[in-house]
Amino acid sequence: MVILLLLSILQVWSSENKVQGEQPQRHLYETFANMPDSVCPYLDFNMRNHLARYAFAGIMDTIENNLNGRTVCTAYNIEENSMSVQMTPNLKWELKLRHDTIYLTSELCAPRCAVTEYKYDADWHLITKHHNPFTTEDENEREMILYNGLSVSDK
């Protein structure tokens, strides 16, 4: 009886707090956890879920990835719905969620660095992919960008 009362109160409250026609706010930690394994073979669902929920709570945890290496969430910004994840020592990801669009920037340094930018819809269907390999001339520009405190994706 008490459970039914609580459920009905919750249902009324949630329906009163919804703007008609507006989609509920998506959270980046849910989006990251539900990412297909084909997009992120380094981490399975449980690993992504653990990492993202801890980051959402303000705890930057380190987990062992599927390559027997370490993965750590290095930044999580609730207001901007963005996060940075150091997947391996050579691979860094930046994720941003804007409405129903997911932006993923992957920087791989082995030994030269290259950046690949992906744009996905809310169901993780690829919209666009842009690969930017750094050439020798770009190394000075890259060092200047990193020196000024900007990430490669802010170029």
N, C-alpha and C positions, 0 to 999 in steps of 0.2 A: 504494500500500500504506500509506504513512504517512498519507495523507489519510483513508483508511477507518478507520485506527486512531484518529485524532483525532476523527473524527465519532462513532465508537462510544463513546469516552470522554466526549465532550460529551453524548451522549444519555443515558448512564448517570448522569452527574452531574446533569443537569437533572431526570431522573425521581426521583432520590434527594432532591432539594431541593424537590420539590413536595409540598404537603400534599394528601392525597387529597380530591377534591371541591372544592378551592379554585381559583378563577380566578386566572390570573397577574395581577400588578399592572399596571394600565394606566398609562402615562406621559402626562402632559399634552402634552408636545411632539408625541407621535404623534397624539393626539386633535386637537390644533390643526392639524397639518399635513394630516390627513385630513378636515378640515371641508369640507363641500360648498361649491362656489363660490357657490351660491345663498344661503348663510348669510353668506359673506364675499366679496362681489364686488370688494373693494378689493385682495385678494391672491390670486394663483393658488397652486396646490399648491407649486410650487418656491419661491415667495416665503415662504409660511407655513413650509415645511420649513426653509428657511435661517434665518429669524428664530427659530424655536423651538429648533432644535438649537444655535445660538449662545447663546441665552438659557440653555438647559440647561447649557452649558459655562461659564456665568458671564460671557459677553460680550454686552453690550447693544448690538447692532448696529442701524444704521439702513439701511432699504432704500427704494427708490423703488416706490411702489404703482401700481396701475393708473390712478390719477387724476393721475399725474405729480407727486404730492406725496411726502412723507416719512412712513414708518411706523417706529416704534421700539418695541421691547419695553422698558418702563420698570422692570419688576420680574418676577422669577421665583423662586418659593419651592418648592423640591423637597419639603421636608417636608410642606407644606400642599397640594401639587399645585395651585398657583395661579399665575397670571401676569396682568400688566397690560400692555396694548398701547395706545399712542397711535397710532390709525389715521390720523388727520388732526389738524390743529390744533384742530378742533372736536369730534372724536369719540374717546372713550376707551372701551376695553373691559377688563373684568375677567373672567377665566375661572377657574373652579374645577372640579376633577374629584373627585367623591366616589363611590367604588365605580363603579357603572355609570351615574351621573347627571352630566350636564354642566350647570353653571350659568354663564350668560353675562349680565353686566350691561353695558349700553351707555348711556353718558352723552353726549348730543348737546347742544352749546351753540351755538345759532345763531339769534338772539342770546340768547334765553332758553334755559335748560337744561331738559332732560327726560331721565328715566331710564326705560329699558325693561329689564325682567328676563325672561330666557328660561330655561326648564328643558327640557333635551333628554335622551333616552335615549342609550345608548352608540353607537347608529347614527345619531345626529343627527336623530332624529324628534322634532318639537316636542311637549312634554307640556303646558306652560303658557307664557303670555305675559302680562306685567303692565306696563302703561304708566303712568308717573307724571309727568305734566307739572307743572312748578313754576308756581305762581301767584304773584302779587305778594306775598301774605302769606307764602308759603313761602321767599321769597328770604332773609329774615333768618335763618330756621331753617337754610337751606342754607349760608349764610355761617358760622353758628356751628358747624355740623357740620364744614365744611372747616377752620375755624379751630382746632378741637380736635384736628385731625390724623386724623380718621376719614374714611373714604371714604363717598360717598353711599350705597353699598349696605349699610353697617353700621348704618343708621338703625334 
